[in-house]
Amino acid sequence: MKKLTVVVKHSRRNEVLEIFESCAAYGIMIEDISGYGNQRGSSTKYRGVIQPVTCLSKVRIETVGDDETIQIIINLLQERLKTGTIGDGKLFIENVEDVVRIRTGEHGIKAL
């Protein structure tokens, strides 16, 4: 099993959700976050004064699934989200040792 974390701009959120749904992702978690990557934020002009913005608003979407499904999702995300410009986002892939459904005590894929 793998855990996939997608960090993208809010404007790309629906595209990510469409991909997850088309691959029948087991379940998702969505969280609004702020931070910065290599670009170290940006700047904006307010009343003629340039204001630095050190943290940018992003969305983090996570799912856990079997290796094959997660790889399909990763491939689709790379195809659909890549623009070649700074800020396309990041994909974090982690191995998941086990999952336990508290209600039934099921383990592994059955618990998803």
Buried (B, 14 or more C-beta within 10 A) or exposed (E): BBBBBBBBBEEBBEBBBEBBEEBEBBEBEEEEEEEEEEEEBBEEEEEEEEEEEEEBEBBBBBBBBBEEBBBBBBEBBEEEBEEEEEBBBEBEEEEEEEBEEEEEEEEBEEBB
